[in-house]
Amino acid sequence: MSAVPTWAQLVYLLCAVGFILALKGLSGPRTARTGNLIGAGAAAVAVVLPFVYLDLDHLPLIIGAIALGSLGGVLGARRVQMTQMPQMVALFNGVGGGAAALVALLELEELGHLPASAVGTFVLVATAFTVLVGSVSFAGSVITFAKLQDLMTSRPVVFAGLPVAFAAALVGSLVLGWLVVDATLLWAGVALGVMGLLVGVLLVLPVGGADVPIVISLLNAFTGLTVAAGGYVLGNVVLLVAGTLVGASGTFLTLLMARAMGRSVPNILFGALKGNSTLGAGEASDRPVRSAGPEDVAILLGYADRVIIVPGYGLAVAQAQHTLRELVELLQARGTRVDYAIHPVAGRMPGHMNVLLAEAQVPYEQLVEMDEINGEFKHTDVVLVVGANDVVNPAARTTPSAPIYGMPILDVDQAQQVVFLKRSMRPGFAGIENELLFDPRTTLLFGDAKESLTKLLSAAKAL
Amino acid sequence: MTDGMVWLTIFVLSVFVGVEVISKVSSTLHTPLMSGANAIHGIILLGAVLVTGQTESTPTLVVGLVAIVLAAVNLVGGFVVTDRMLQMFTRKKPAAPKEAQR
């Protein structure tokens, strides 16, 4: 790499510090937005810097490409609905990983022109790592995107030869990686990238829908490490620090999320391969349940002193957050105590429900986290479960064979009455039946969450 | 210290910083944090610019430009979408008490 002037190195260092401050800010509710802006500022400065101290070729094309990508990014970010946030993160992560892999391939091509003695082994190892893991991250993210966007089934995809194919792809990657390191062969690097795509696909296919968010977080950490390795290859400290920060914090965040779901990361990735992640029925059951009309439910709610709402992804899909808030405000105005119980993984990824309810302007004091509210269900008259299923499924406590077994759940089964607003009897994202639906204290109100809530609201007003 | 050791040192220290700065995050912020961290690794755009600006042949130029487009989507889109989410967390604070009293 050509020498970087000292002043530019100092600016790079400042940018690296900016990223640390950004992450620090993002982890606190009051500082989060500022943190994000600091990160964006640091990134902008770091990207502009080489235009200042280097005499770059192809300037118009480069600037055009940046403008094009930025435009795409902004359009995507503006248009995406909050319910689709996990897919969006997966997609952004994937293209980042892909970019890193391409950068490493270009650098490999460059290194191929140098005499072998001038190129360090570690640089080549880092190059091969970037190509491989960047491709894994790209392909894996595309599959998670397809799963979340319902372009393909969200259930685990397993076929007979999958473990063998996966092992073969890993061995192939090692061989190709060795060729890259040993002989600086460009074709081996390209083949390594293709192999990485295969590994990424095979890695994510067997992961069940409910676990996909954890995989997104893990792939996010992968991309971070890829960028760090790319930074080492290019001799750029900002890339190294920023990539490592994301890699380390992403890994930590993945473990936090897995713990909140009562799952272990290896089990998520390889559970389906070993065959111990039993798949649920995935179909509607025809066992008898007790269903009721909106008027009955309105009476139930109207005479309750203590109500807890459990919102789930179904609420957000129906865009019914605003109607729900109106209903809650009506009940509160009549003296009922109402809180929202927020499971850590409510929605499609940890913290997703908080974002969705914030969008509907629900005051965050009313959002109570699982650990705080679980003791309250005993003293609760009615629990209203809106479009949630897995996070209240007692199978997590009672059925060791269930894929969600061990996940901490909201103890709604301890309440006097439970009302489910559901579209149909189809099981939740994890694909397992919920015994609570058949409990004598449970009432079901079938229909689209928004329609049901609108009817419920007018029935409650008429009381 | 040799060059390699310097890089290794920076790497190891960054790992600890990365874990330390987010160790106290509440689950409320998991989604924006993931999205924000995701945006930060879009800084590979810098790497893509460095490589593309010093390349000579047409095929490598094309690959470099593709990398730049992809990285820019990651970087810019990531920060914008994170800001959109966080905006909703802060905006409602003043509005909320009034609505509740109505």
Interface residues (C-beta under 8 A of the other chain):
Chain A: F19 I20 A22 L23 K24 L26 S27 G28 P29 A32 R33 G35 N36 L37 G39 A40 A43 A46 V47 L49 P50 F51 L54 L56 D57 H58 L59 L61 I62 A65 I66 A67 L68 G69 S70 G72 G73 V74 G76 A77 R78 V80 M82 M85 P86 M88 V89 F92 N93 V95 G96 G98 A99 A100 L102 V103 L105 L106 E107 E109 E110 G120 F122 I216 S217 N220 T223 G224 T226 V227 A228 G230 G231 Y232 L234 N236 V237 V238 L239 L240 V241 A242 G243 T244 L245 V246 G247 A248 S249 G250 T251 F252 L253 L256 M257 A260 E329 Q332 A333 I342 P344 M349 P350 G351 H352 N354 V355 A358 E359 Q361 V362 P363 Y364 E365 L367 E369
Chain B: G4 W7 I10 F11 S14 V15 F16 V17 G18 V19 V21 I22 S23 K24 V25 S26 S27 T28 L29 H30 T31 P32 L33 M34 S35 G36 A37 N38 A39 I40 H41 G42 I43 I44 L45 L46 G47 A48 V49 L50 V51 T52 G53 Q54 T55 E56 T60 L61 V63 G64 L65 V66 A67 I68 V69 L70 A71 A72 V73 N74 L75 V76 G77 G78 F79 V80 V81 T82 D83 R84 M85 L86 Q87 M88 F89 T90 R91 K92 A95 A96 P97 E99 A100 R102
